[in-house]
Amino acid sequence: MIVEDDRGLREEIVQILETAPDIKCIGAFASAEVALPRILETRPDVVLMDIGLPGMSGIECVSEIKKAAPDMQIIMVTVYEDSERIFRALKAGAIGYPVKSSHPDQLLQAIRDANKGGAPMSSHIALKVVKHFHMVGLSPKESENLSPREREVIDLLALGFIYKEIGDKLNIGAETVRTHVKNICLKMHVRGRIEAVARHTAETR
């Protein structure tokens, strides 16, 4: 599903998605207020969310979605690499973003990566998240509450592996990996795997 207030851009994204045989757009909306109930009702695999929406912002919408559907994969779409707002979006539960000027193939790949458990984002944003946890400090180390298997999962996430790859390495299913990640987020008091990995990385440095 797409949430984008610019009609021309929204229609352009829909057209891009229609070129991919493995991706189906099941809804496109101009505002978070209209999109939110439809997203929660339909539960798409991936949501493309604009940050600068009228009324409820994209970041606020992400937060509301994650409260009701913690496993929803949400990619932020923005014109500029606005580090501060993207950082807030990641903390709210988004998993990454391509800029609106990205090549169509990059957008399609970002959707595929998100659906497989990846985190399509630029390296400087990931570094910013890690630096944040260094600055705020971490006490006690919440990753110490993780089981040995959960530690294996988050270590592999930190190395950049996606759910399927982690499952292959640990001889478990991708859905089992997803369950472990959900439990990790609960134990570490974070809303998404990006924040969990950043916190874990900061703790282990």
Contacts in CASP RR format, 6 or more apart in sequence:
PFRMAT RR
TARGET T0000
AUTHOR 0000-0000-0000
METHOD contacts of the structure
MODEL  1
MIVEDDRGLREEIVQILETAPDIKCIGAFASAEVALPRILETRPDVVLMD
IGLPGMSGIECVSEIKKAAPDMQIIMVTVYEDSERIFRALKAGAIGYPVK
SSHPDQLLQAIRDANKGGAPMSSHIALKVVKHFHMVGLSPKESENLSPRE
REVIDLLALGFIYKEIGDKLNIGAETVRTHVKNICLKMHVRGRIEAVARH
TAETR
1 25 0 8 1.000
1 26 0 8 1.000
1 27 0 8 1.000
1 28 0 8 1.000
1 29 0 8 1.000
1 35 0 8 1.000
1 38 0 8 1.000
1 39 0 8 1.000
1 42 0 8 1.000
1 44 0 8 1.000
1 46 0 8 1.000
1 47 0 8 1.000
1 48 0 8 1.000
2 10 0 8 1.000
2 13 0 8 1.000
2 14 0 8 1.000
2 17 0 8 1.000
2 25 0 8 1.000
2 27 0 8 1.000
2 28 0 8 1.000
2 29 0 8 1.000
2 47 0 8 1.000
2 48 0 8 1.000
3 28 0 8 1.000
3 29 0 8 1.000
3 30 0 8 1.000
3 31 0 8 1.000
3 32 0 8 1.000
3 35 0 8 1.000
3 39 0 8 1.000
3 47 0 8 1.000
3 48 0 8 1.000
3 49 0 8 1.000
3 50 0 8 1.000
3 53 0 8 1.000
3 58 0 8 1.000
3 61 0 8 1.000
4 10 0 8 1.000
4 13 0 8 1.000
4 28 0 8 1.000
4 29 0 8 1.000
4 30 0 8 1.000
4 48 0 8 1.000
4 50 0 8 1.000
4 77 0 8 1.000
5 30 0 8 1.000
5 31 0 8 1.000
5 50 0 8 1.000
5 52 0 8 1.000
5 53 0 8 1.000
5 54 0 8 1.000
6 50 0 8 1.000
7 30 0 8 1.000
9 100 0 8 1.000
10 28 0 8 1.000
10 30 0 8 1.000
11 28 0 8 1.000
13 25 0 8 1.000
13 28 0 8 1.000
13 48 0 8 1.000
13 77 0 8 1.000
13 107 0 8 1.000
14 25 0 8 1.000
14 28 0 8 1.000
16 104 0 8 1.000
16 107 0 8 1.000
16 108 0 8 1.000
17 23 0 8 1.000
17 24 0 8 1.000
17 25 0 8 1.000
17 108 0 8 1.000
17 111 0 8 1.000
18 25 0 8 1.000
19 104 0 8 1.000
19 108 0 8 1.000
20 108 0 8 1.000
22 112 0 8 1.000
23 108 0 8 1.000
23 111 0 8 1.000
23 112 0 8 1.000
26 42 0 8 1.000
26 44 0 8 1.000
27 38 0 8 1.000
27 42 0 8 1.000
27 44 0 8 1.000
29 35 0 8 1.000
29 38 0 8 1.000
31 53 0 8 1.000
31 54 0 8 1.000
31 55 0 8 1.000
31 56 0 8 1.000
32 53 0 8 1.000
32 55 0 8 1.000
32 56 0 8 1.000
32 57 0 8 1.000
32 58 0 8 1.000
32 60 0 8 1.000
32 61 0 8 1.000
33 55 0 8 1.000
33 56 0 8 1.000
35 61 0 8 1.000
36 56 0 8 1.000
36 61 0 8 1.000
36 64 0 8 1.000
36 65 0 8 1.000
39 47 0 8 1.000
39 65 0 8 1.000
39 69 0 8 1.000
39 72 0 8 1.000
40 65 0 8 1.000
40 68 0 8 1.000
40 69 0 8 1.000
43 69 0 8 1.000
43 72 0 8 1.000
44 72 0 8 1.000
45 73 0 8 1.000
45 115 0 8 1.000
46 73 0 8 1.000
46 74 0 8 1.000
46 75 0 8 1.000
46 111 0 8 1.000
46 114 0 8 1.000
46 115 0 8 1.000
47 65 0 8 1.000
47 72 0 8 1.000
47 73 0 8 1.000
47 74 0 8 1.000
47 75 0 8 1.000
48 75 0 8 1.000
48 77 0 8 1.000
48 111 0 8 1.000
49 58 0 8 1.000
49 61 0 8 1.000
49 62 0 8 1.000
49 74 0 8 1.000
49 75 0 8 1.000
49 76 0 8 1.000
49 77 0 8 1.000
49 89 0 8 1.000
49 94 0 8 1.000
50 58 0 8 1.000
50 76 0 8 1.000
50 77 0 8 1.000
50 78 0 8 1.000
51 57 0 8 1.000
51 58 0 8 1.000
51 59 0 8 1.000
51 76 0 8 1.000
51 77 0 8 1.000
51 78 0 8 1.000
51 82 0 8 1.000
51 85 0 8 1.000
51 86 0 8 1.000
51 89 0 8 1.000
52 58 0 8 1.000
52 78 0 8 1.000
53 61 0 8 1.000
56 64 0 8 1.000
58 76 0 8 1.000
58 89 0 8 1.000
59 85 0 8 1.000
59 88 0 8 1.000
59 89 0 8 1.000
59 92 0 8 1.000
60 92 0 8 1.000
62 74 0 8 1.000
62 76 0 8 1.000
62 89 0 8 1.000
62 92 0 8 1.000
62 93 0 8 1.000
62 94 0 8 1.000
63 92 0 8 1.000
63 93 0 8 1.000
63 191 0 8 1.000
65 72 0 8 1.000
65 74 0 8 1.000
66 72 0 8 1.000
66 74 0 8 1.000
66 92 0 8 1.000
66 93 0 8 1.000
66 191 0 8 1.000
66 192 0 8 1.000
70 182 0 8 1.000
70 185 0 8 1.000
70 191 0 8 1.000
70 192 0 8 1.000
71 178 0 8 1.000
71 182 0 8 1.000
73 95 0 8 1.000
73 114 0 8 1.000
73 115 0 8 1.000
73 117 0 8 1.000
74 93 0 8 1.000
74 94 0 8 1.000
74 95 0 8 1.000
75 94 0 8 1.000
75 95 0 8 1.000
75 96 0 8 1.000
75 97 0 8 1.000
75 98 0 8 1.000
75 110 0 8 1.000
75 111 0 8 1.000
75 114 0 8 1.000
75 120 0 8 1.000
76 86 0 8 1.000
76 89 0 8 1.000
76 94 0 8 1.000
76 96 0 8 1.000
76 97 0 8 1.000
77 97 0 8 1.000
77 98 0 8 1.000
77 99 0 8 1.000
77 100 0 8 1.000
78 85 0 8 1.000
78 86 0 8 1.000
78 97 0 8 1.000
78 99 0 8 1.000
78 100 0 8 1.000
79 99 0 8 1.000
79 100 0 8 1.000
79 101 0 8 1.000
80 99 0 8 1.000
81 99 0 8 1.000
81 122 0 8 1.000
81 124 0 8 1.000
81 125 0 8 1.000
83 124 0 8 1.000
83 125 0 8 1.000
83 128 0 8 1.000
86 96 0 8 1.000
86 97 0 8 1.000
86 121 0 8 1.000
86 125 0 8 1.000
87 125 0 8 1.000
87 128 0 8 1.000
87 129 0 8 1.000
87 132 0 8 1.000
89 96 0 8 1.000
89 97 0 8 1.000
90 96 0 8 1.000
90 121 0 8 1.000
90 125 0 8 1.000
90 129 0 8 1.000
90 194 0 8 1.000
90 195 0 8 1.000
91 129 0 8 1.000
91 191 0 8 1.000
91 195 0 8 1.000
92 191 0 8 1.000
93 191 0 8 1.000
93 192 0 8 1.000
93 194 0 8 1.000
93 195 0 8 1.000
94 194 0 8 1.000
95 114 0 8 1.000
95 117 0 8 1.000
95 118 0 8 1.000
95 119 0 8 1.000
95 120 0 8 1.000
95 121 0 8 1.000
95 192 0 8 1.000
95 193 0 8 1.000
95 194 0 8 1.000
96 110 0 8 1.000
96 114 0 8 1.000
96 119 0 8 1.000
96 120 0 8 1.000
96 121 0 8 1.000
96 125 0 8 1.000
96 194 0 8 1.000
97 110 0 8 1.000
97 120 0 8 1.000
97 121 0 8 1.000
97 125 0 8 1.000
98 106 0 8 1.000
98 107 0 8 1.000
98 110 0 8 1.000
98 120 0 8 1.000
102 110 0 8 1.000
109 120 0 8 1.000
110 120 0 8 1.000
113 119 0 8 1.000
113 120 0 8 1.000
113 162 0 8 1.000
114 120 0 8 1.000
116 162 0 8 1.000
116 163 0 8 1.000
116 164 0 8 1.000
117 162 0 8 1.000
117 163 0 8 1.000
117 164 0 8 1.000
117 178 0 8 1.000
117 193 0 8 1.000
118 160 0 8 1.000
118 162 0 8 1.000
118 163 0 8 1.000
119 126 0 8 1.000
119 160 0 8 1.000
119 193 0 8 1.000
119 194 0 8 1.000
121 194 0 8 1.000
126 194 0 8 1.000
126 198 0 8 1.000
129 194 0 8 1.000
129 195 0 8 1.000
129 198 0 8 1.000
130 198 0 8 1.000
130 201 0 8 1.000
130 202 0 8 1.000
132 198 0 8 1.000
133 198 0 8 1.000
133 199 0 8 1.000
133 201 0 8 1.000
133 202 0 8 1.000
133 203 0 8 1.000
134 202 0 8 1.000
134 205 0 8 1.000
137 202 0 8 1.000
138 199 0 8 1.000
138 202 0 8 1.000
138 203 0 8 1.000
141 203 0 8 1.000
142 187 0 8 1.000
142 188 0 8 1.000
142 189 0 8 1.000
142 199 0 8 1.000
142 203 0 8 1.000
143 151 0 8 1.000
143 154 0 8 1.000
143 188 0 8 1.000
143 199 0 8 1.000
143 200 0 8 1.000
143 203 0 8 1.000
143 204 0 8 1.000
145 187 0 8 1.000
145 188 0 8 1.000
146 154 0 8 1.000
146 184 0 8 1.000
146 187 0 8 1.000
146 188 0 8 1.000
149 170 0 8 1.000
149 180 0 8 1.000
150 180 0 8 1.000
150 183 0 8 1.000
150 184 0 8 1.000
150 187 0 8 1.000
152 170 0 8 1.000
153 166 0 8 1.000
153 170 0 8 1.000
153 177 0 8 1.000
153 180 0 8 1.000
153 181 0 8 1.000
153 184 0 8 1.000
154 181 0 8 1.000
154 184 0 8 1.000
154 196 0 8 1.000
154 197 0 8 1.000
154 200 0 8 1.000
155 200 0 8 1.000
156 165 0 8 1.000
156 166 0 8 1.000
156 169 0 8 1.000
156 170 0 8 1.000
157 166 0 8 1.000
157 181 0 8 1.000
157 193 0 8 1.000
157 196 0 8 1.000
157 197 0 8 1.000
158 197 0 8 1.000
158 200 0 8 1.000
158 201 0 8 1.000
161 169 0 8 1.000
163 174 0 8 1.000
163 177 0 8 1.000
163 178 0 8 1.000
163 181 0 8 1.000
164 174 0 8 1.000
164 177 0 8 1.000
166 174 0 8 1.000
166 177 0 8 1.000
167 173 0 8 1.000
167 174 0 8 1.000
167 176 0 8 1.000
167 177 0 8 1.000
170 177 0 8 1.000
181 192 0 8 1.000
181 193 0 8 1.000
181 196 0 8 1.000
184 193 0 8 1.000
184 196 0 8 1.000
185 191 0 8 1.000
185 192 0 8 1.000
185 193 0 8 1.000
185 195 0 8 1.000
185 196 0 8 1.000
188 195 0 8 1.000
188 196 0 8 1.000
188 199 0 8 1.000
188 200 0 8 1.000
190 196 0 8 1.000
190 199 0 8 1.000
END
